[in-house]
Amino acid sequence: MEHLADRLLVSRHELPDRNGNAVLFEPGVGAPAYALAAVLDREAGDTIPDGPARGTGPFQAPCLARA
């Protein structure tokens, strides 16, 4: 959540910050959140090429937003 705070505007960070348990325990929210986090972690550790990392957000973010 702290990493999200660096990437999102305050108004956009309030929703996931207030609903942290949903990210951890609701499968419809947790699955895309964990998928996106895994790719971001691998990107930060330079264990995944930039191309796949850049392409993940557009696929996982809508699933996360819908959930």
Residue frames as qw, qx, qy, qz and C-alpha x, y, z in Angstrom:
[[0.000, 0.886, 0.463, 0.000, 0.00, 0.00, 0.00],
 [0.312, -0.762, 0.115, 0.557, 2.90, 2.35, 0.68],
 [0.377, -0.081, 0.617, 0.686, 4.21, 1.68, -2.82],
 [0.164, 0.662, 0.663, 0.309, 0.80, 2.56, -4.25],
 [0.175, -0.888, -0.246, 0.347, 0.83, 5.83, -2.34],
 [0.329, -0.499, 0.374, 0.709, 3.94, 6.85, -4.29],
 [0.212, 0.101, 0.748, 0.621, 2.26, 6.05, -7.62],
 [0.041, -0.656, -0.703, -0.271, -1.28, 7.36, -7.12],
 [0.116, -0.515, 0.028, -0.849, -2.83, 10.73, -6.45],
 [0.136, -0.075, 0.720, -0.676, -4.09, 11.05, -2.87],
 [0.654, 0.125, 0.129, -0.735, -7.73, 10.91, -4.02],
 [0.789, 0.243, -0.483, -0.291, -7.08, 7.67, -5.93],
 [0.364, 0.254, -0.828, 0.343, -5.13, 6.06, -3.11],
 [0.419, -0.228, 0.453, -0.753, -7.87, 6.55, -0.50],
 [0.863, 0.019, -0.140, -0.485, -10.09, 3.75, -1.83],
 [0.812, 0.143, -0.552, 0.121, -7.52, 0.92, -1.76],
 [0.166, 0.345, -0.623, 0.682, -6.07, 2.29, 1.47],
 [0.542, -0.197, 0.334, -0.746, -9.48, 2.19, 3.21],
 [0.926, 0.079, 0.011, -0.370, -10.23, -1.25, 1.76],
 [0.076, 0.610, -0.789, -0.003, -6.97, -3.08, 2.40],
 [0.549, -0.081, 0.794, -0.249, -8.73, -6.23, 3.63],
 [0.776, 0.518, 0.183, -0.310, -10.54, -6.57, 0.29],
 [0.433, 0.717, -0.536, -0.104, -7.19, -6.61, -1.50],
 [0.104, -0.441, 0.872, -0.185, -5.94, -9.33, 0.82],
 [0.384, 0.044, 0.867, -0.314, -9.02, -11.53, 1.20],
 [0.663, 0.527, 0.270, -0.458, -11.48, -11.01, -1.69],
 [0.681, 0.008, 0.608, 0.409, -10.43, -13.27, -4.61],
 [0.462, 0.757, 0.394, 0.241, -11.86, -10.99, -7.28],
 [0.020, -0.987, 0.151, -0.058, -9.77, -8.11, -5.97],
 [0.611, -0.612, 0.471, 0.176, -6.79, -10.05, -4.69],
 [0.824, 0.192, 0.439, 0.302, -6.03, -11.99, -7.87],
 [0.501, 0.758, 0.108, 0.403, -5.40, -9.00, -10.18],
 [0.252, -0.932, 0.226, -0.132, -3.76, -7.06, -7.35],
 [0.738, -0.443, 0.469, 0.198, -1.31, -9.86, -6.61],
 [0.770, 0.398, 0.347, 0.359, -0.66, -10.41, -10.33],
 [0.253, 0.910, -0.006, 0.328, 0.12, -6.75, -10.84],
 [0.451, -0.825, 0.336, -0.053, 2.27, -6.61, -7.69],
 [0.863, -0.152, 0.401, 0.266, 4.23, -9.68, -8.77],
 [0.646, 0.585, 0.209, 0.443, 5.10, -8.12, -12.11],
 [0.021, -0.950, 0.117, -0.290, 6.01, -4.79, -10.50],
 [0.680, -0.632, 0.363, 0.075, 8.26, -6.61, -8.02],
 [0.837, 0.100, 0.376, 0.385, 9.99, -8.51, -10.81],
 [0.412, 0.809, 0.107, 0.404, 10.38, -5.30, -12.78],
 [0.290, -0.917, 0.223, -0.159, 11.92, -3.56, -9.76],
 [0.728, -0.463, 0.481, 0.155, 14.33, -6.46, -9.32],
 [0.303, 0.650, -0.542, -0.438, 15.23, -6.47, -13.03],
 [0.383, -0.107, 0.917, 0.041, 14.14, -10.09, -13.44],
 [0.496, 0.586, 0.641, -0.007, 11.58, -9.38, -16.17],
 [0.345, 0.189, 0.365, 0.844, 11.99, -7.43, -19.42],
 [0.126, 0.245, 0.174, -0.946, 10.36, -4.02, -19.71],
 [0.346, -0.047, -0.602, -0.718, 7.93, -5.12, -22.43],
 [0.457, -0.374, -0.803, -0.077, 5.93, -7.64, -20.39],
 [0.244, -0.373, -0.539, 0.715, 6.00, -5.37, -17.36],
 [0.144, 0.166, -0.096, -0.971, 4.59, -2.45, -19.35],
 [0.421, -0.113, -0.651, -0.621, 1.86, -4.63, -20.85],
 [0.292, -0.267, -0.881, 0.258, 0.58, -6.04, -17.56],
 [0.059, 0.254, 0.393, -0.882, -1.02, -2.89, -16.15],
 [0.429, 0.113, -0.286, -0.849, -3.52, -2.43, -18.97],
 [0.565, -0.115, -0.769, -0.278, -4.75, -6.01, -18.46],
 [0.425, -0.278, -0.760, 0.404, -4.79, -6.25, -14.67],
 [0.010, 0.067, 0.270, -0.960, -5.83, -2.69, -13.76],
 [0.508, -0.146, -0.308, -0.791, -9.34, -2.96, -15.33],
 [0.651, -0.243, -0.718, -0.040, -9.92, -6.27, -13.54],
 [0.356, -0.178, -0.572, 0.717, -8.86, -4.69, -10.28],
 [0.180, -0.010, 0.048, -0.982, -11.00, -1.59, -10.88],
 [0.582, -0.209, -0.534, -0.576, -14.05, -3.69, -11.77],
 [0.599, -0.269, -0.724, 0.213, -13.69, -5.80, -8.64]]
